[in-house]
Amino acid sequence: MTDLSGLRTWLDETLPELARRHGVPGAAVGVLADDQVAEAATGELNLRTGVPVTTDSLFQIGSVTKLWTSTLVMQLVEEGMIELDAPVTRYLPDFRLAEEGVGAGITVRQLLTHTSGIYGDAFVPTTRDEDAVRRYVEDVVPTLPQDIPSGEGMSYSNSGFAVLGRIAEVVRAKPFQRLLREHIGTPLGLRHWAVTPEEALLHRTAVGHVPAQDGTPEPAPFWNLPASLAPAGTVLAMAPRELLAFAGAYLDGGGKLLDPATIERMWRPHVPIPDIGMLGGHFGLGWMIFDWDGQRVVGHDGGTYGQSCSLRVLPEAGIALVSHANGGENAAFHREVVARIADRLVGLRPPELPTPPEHPEEVDPTRFAGRFDSSTMSLEVTVRPDGSAVARSEALTAEARQLQPEPRVTELVRLDDDRLIATDRLFGAHEVLAFSGGGPGSPATHLFHAGRLTRRTA
């Protein structure tokens, strides 16, 4: 049996220093082991108000919500109301994308594994009401392109998870918020959580922080992303203990949510993820799957307007870890928190993140140089005479320019035969660009960057 008493003391002593080191205004952390919970909090929910973070404070969980949406879908699979390999059109007869006919073959499984190819970052608001997801799927999704053919590879799609949420709404004949409450929140007895911004106002709730012009954190101008993509992770917020309750249900073999066989099915590798460091090695059904020194670890990360969350579950050890932050170098913060806790409890640490070689080899212009486009973003890699490289990314649409107003230039060096790595850090980690296709020494046909797969266009 794992004793968490010493960990509680360690968290209280260590968490404030970790937050300061990574520039995190406020953080909350929770650990579940053998039905025991250890929690800690530090900093402020909002630098403008100075309200302290407590262990029952709510933080947005961002894309960790996708695990909740996946759970709702798999409950319907267990009940025989959804088939994973059925086309989406079986449940949404009017489902379509911008190009005629390309959406007809997309399956539920492909949505769960991010292999549908649907352009995934259309954060278009519809309404703030219970019809927000319906309106998104009916009005926005038909305007979206398919960036790569379905099944060609893993390319992260928030829009695809909005479609999954809508499927669950239609099959249950209930709005997404009610599905969360009735099929997950109520069975787990959750208290400190919110499925709408209005509910979040009833709790101690974190505000995200973004860098000001001088680099210091300041409160974000918005609290949440559009409710139209709630199934992808734009609204759901909770305290660490509530997310641990969700993870604990999985550790208990499904408990009040799913059957053990379904959980094993969800945690089985379905699609490989190119190695860019921050993601797992595979996607299961909704869950990311990691390899920590030969031991399977599952989880997901999430980020919204200046807020972020990391969940890791160690099935063999029976441990779940949650880390919330409201700004700063969140990727590095979460990674250090999770790694140090897992090391203390079971002697495991995640693999080290890639870093630029001290003496990198020259970048092969034949393999790496070129332009790779999605429907909304373009990234061009240029190789310099000294063997280094530079990537210039540019938004191609007005909507994409809202997320990246100006072109971004990233200095790169060679990491290995198929990867380049940024020399500077972003949110505490070095970005990695993974290239594939074409064979060694040949022009790569695809680029995997920030979880999105794009094709060479020049």
N, C-alpha and C positions, 0 to 999 in steps of 0.2 A: 504493500500500500504506500502510495506517495504522500509524504508529509509536506503540506504547504505552509506550515507555520513559519519556518525560516524564510520561505520565499516572500511572505507578506512583509517581513521586516526589510528584506533586501530590496523589494520594490519601492517601499516608502523612502528608503535611503538613496536609491539609484535613479529612479525615474526622473526626479527634478533635474539631475545633472545631464541625463541623456537628452531631455527636452531642450535644455539650454544649449547644449553642444550643437544640436541640429536646428536651432532657431525655431522651435515649435512653441507657439503661444500657449497652447493647452493640450493636454493628453489624458487619456484614461486607458487602462490596461486591465485585462482579466484573464485568469487561468483556471481551467477546470481539470480536475484529476480525482478519480475515485469519489465522485459526488461532492467533493470539496471545491470551494471557489476562493481564490485569492484575487483581490482587486486593489488598485491604486490609482490615484489621480494627482495631477499637478497643473499649475498654471491657471490661465484665465480663459473663460468661455468666449469673451469678447474684449479685446483690448480697449475698446471705447467705453465700456461700462465697468470693467474691472471685476466682474462677477467670477468667483473662483470655480474651477472645475471640481466636481465631486464624483464619486463612483456611480451615482445614479443619474448623472448628466447624460443627455442625449446627443449623439453625434450621427451625422448621416453616414450610412454604410456604403453608399455608391453602388458599384457593380457587384458587391457581395449580395445585393438583392437578387442577382441572377440565380443564385442558389435557391432562393425562396420561390422564384418563378419556376425553376426546374422541378422543385418539390411539388408544386401545384400540378404541373403537367404529369409527373410520374404517378401521383395519386390517381389521376384520371386513367393512366395506362393500366395501373393495377385493377381499376374498376371496369376495365374493358371498354371504356368510352373514348379512348384515343389509341391509335396504333402508331408506333414510332416511324415506321416506313411508309405510312400513308402520305399522299400528297397533302399539302396545306389546303388545297382547294376542296378536299373532302369536308373540311370543317368551316372553311371560309370560301364559299363558292365564287365570290366576286374578287378573290385575291388576285392581284396582278402587279407587275412592275412596269416601268416606262416602256421597255421594248416588248412588243407584242409576242406573247407565247413563252418568254423565258422563265416566267415564274411557275409554269404549269407543273414542272417536274420536281420542284423543291419539296422536300419532306420535312416532317416534324423533327426527325433525328438530325438532319442537316442544320436546322435552326439551333438545336441544343448544342451542337458541336462546332458552331461557327464555320460551317462549310457550305452555306447557302450562296455565298458570293454577293449577297445584297449589300449595297453601300450602307454603311452602318452608322454614320455620324450626322444624320439629319436631325438636329435638335430643334425641331420646329414646334412652337407652341400651338395648341388647338384651343382647348378650354381648360378651366381649373376644376371642372365638375367631374362627375362619375362617367361622363361620356368621352373623356379626354383620349383614352386609348382607342376607343372605337373610331373617333374622328381621325385620329392619326393614321390608323390602318386603312380607313376608307378614303381619306383625302390626300394624305401625304405619301404613303407607301407607293401608290400607283404612279407617282412622279419620279421614283428612285430608280437609278440604273442598277444593273448587276455588274459589278466591277470585274469579277472573274466567274467563269462557269461554275455552277454548283458541283461540289465534289472535287474540284481541282486542288484545293488546299485550304488550310485554316486561315481565315481572315476575320478578325473580330468584328462583330456586327451588333451594335446596340439596337438598330432598327429591327433586326431579326428577332430579338427578344421582345420587342413591343408586339410583334406578330404572335409570338408564343403566348404572351399575356392575353391577347385578344382571343386566341383559340380557347384558352381556359374560360374566359368570360362567356363566350358563346355556348360552350358545352355545358357549363354550369348555370347559364342564364343569370349571372351575377356580375356586378362590376368588380374590377381588380381589387379595390380596397376591401370590399367585403370578403373576397376570397382569402386575402391575407389574414383578416381577423378570424373568420370562421374556421378555416382549414389549417391554420398554423398558430396564430396568436392565442386563440381560445383553448385549443388542446394543450398548449404549453403553459398556459396561465401567465402570459406576459403582462407586465404592468408599465414598465418604463420604456415605452416605445410610441411611435407615431407613424401613421400611414399617410397623413396629410400635413401640410404646413400649419394649418389651423390647430391640429392636435398637438403639434410640437410646441405651440405657444403656451400650453398648459404645463410644461415641464421646464426644468433647467436645461437649456438647449444651446449647443455650441454654434457659433458663427464662424464661417470660413475666413481665412486670411490669405491675402495675396501680396506679392512684393510691391511696395510703393516705388516711386522714382528713385529714391535713395537706397533701395534694396531692403529696407526694413519692412516687417509685416504690417499690413493695415487691413481692417475688416473688408471683406469682399462686398461689391456693390449689390449682389443678389444673394438670397439664401439658398435657393434650389434651382436646378435645371427644370425644363418644362415637364409638367405632369403627364404630358402625352406619351412620354417614354418611361413612366413609372416602373413597368416590369423590367426595364434594363437597369434601373438604379438611380433615379433622379430625385426621389423624395424620401424613401424609407429611412427612419432614424431610430436609434435605440441606445440604451446603455450597454456596457460590455456584458453584464450578467445576462441580458436577454438574448444577445447573440450567442453566448455560451450555452444557453438553454436550447437553442436551435441546434447547435453543434452536438450537444449532449444527446439529443434525440437520435442523431446518426450514430454516435458511439454506442448507444444502447441497443443497436440493431434496428433502429427505426422508431422504437417506442410508440408514441402516439401519432406518428406521421406516416411511416412507410414500413414495408416488410423488409427483413434482412436481405432477401434475394434481390430486391430492387436496389437497395443501397450498394450491394456489391456490383450490380450492373452499372450503376452510375459512376462508381469508382474504378471501373475497368478502363484501361486506355483505349480510346477510339480513334483519335487523330493525333499524329505527332505535331509538336510545335517547334519551329526552328529556334535554335538556341541563341537568344538575345540576352540571356541572363536573368531578367526580372520575372519572366513567365515560367510556368512549369514545363516539363518535357512532353506532356500530352494533355489533351482535353478528354475527359470522360463525357458523361451526359451532364453538362452544366458545370461540373467541377474541374478545376485544374489539378493535375496529378504531378507531384514532384518526387524526385529521388534524392534522399538524404543519406548518403553513404550506404546505399542498398536497401534502405527502409522507405516504404511508401508513405508519403505525406500528401494530404489533399487540402484544398482550400481555394481562396479567391482573394483578390484585392479590389478596392474600389476608390474612386476619387470623384469629387464634385467641385463646386466653387470653393476652393481653398480648404476642403475637408477631405480626409482620406481614412481608409480602414484596411486592416489586414487580418485575415482569418486563416489559421493553420490548424489542421486536425491530424494527430498522430494516432492512427487506428490501433496499431499494435501496442502502443504504450498507454492507450486510453486517455489521451491528453488533448485538450483544445486550448488555443491561445488566441486572444483578440487584442488588437492594438488600434486605438483611435487617435487621430491628431487633427488639429484645425489650422494647419499651415506649416511653413518652414520646409526643411529638407525631408519631406515625409517619407520618401522611399528609403532613404538611408536610416531614418529613425525607426521605422517599422522593422526593417531588417535586423537592426542591432538589438532591438527589444526582443523580437522573437528568437533570434539566435542565442542570446545570452540566457533567456529563460529555458529554452529547450536543452541547452548545454548543462545548466544547473540541475535540471530534473532528470534527464535521461542520457546525458553525454552525447547528444546529437546536435549538429549544426548544419544549416543549409550550405550548399556549395558556395565557395567564394564567387563574388561577382567579377566579371571580366574587367581588367584594367589595361590601359595601353602598355605595350611592351616598352622596356627601357630603351632598347635598340631595335625598332621595328624594321622588318624587311620592306623593300619597295612595293608599292601597290601596283598590281598588274593592270595596265590600262585596258587590255583586251577583255579581261574578265569583268572589271568593275565600272569602267567609264561608260556613261550613257544616261539616258533619261527614262524614268519610270513614272507612269501616270496612273492615277485613279480618276474617277469622274470629277473630283473636286480639288485634288492636290497634285502637284508635280514636284518631283525630286530629281535633280540632275547632279550626277557625280562627275567631277573633273579631276584628273590626275595631273599633278604638277611634275616638272622635270626632276625635282629632288626626291620623287617617290612617295610624297605624301599626297593627300587628296582633300577635296573640299566638297561638301554637299550643300546645294542651295534648294530649299523647299519653298514653294510658293502656292498660295491659295488660288484656285481657278474660278471660284464662284463667289458671289456676294455673301452667301451664307458661310462659306468656309473662311472668308476674310473676317468674319466676326470672331472666329476662334484664333486666327492667325492674321492680324491686320497687315503685317509687313513680311516680306521674304525673310527667311531665317537661314543663316550661313553657319555651317558646322564644320570645324576642322577635324579631319579623320586621318588615322594611320591604319596599316594592315594589322589585323589580329591573327588571321590564318588564311587558308586558301579560299574560303568562302565568306569571310566576315571582315568588315571594317569597324573600327571603334572610335568614338569621339574622344578628343584629347581633353575636353573640359567636361565637368559634371553638370547634369541637369537633375534637380531635386535630389542631389547627393549621389547620383550614379552616372556612369558613363554609358551613353546610348550605344547600342550595337546595331549595325545594319547587316542582315544575313541575305546572301545572294544564292540562288539555286538555278538549276537547269542549265543545259548547254554543255555540261561536262567540263573537266579540268582544263584550264587554259583557253576556254571558249567564252564568248560573251554570255553572261548570265541572262536567262530569260525572265527571271522573277526577282523581286526585291521584297523582303519581309522587314518592315520597320514599324515600330510602335504597335505591333500586333496586327498590322494590316498588310495584306499581300497585294502587290501591284505587278503589272507586266511591263517589260521593256517596250518603249515606244520609239526610241532612237539610240 
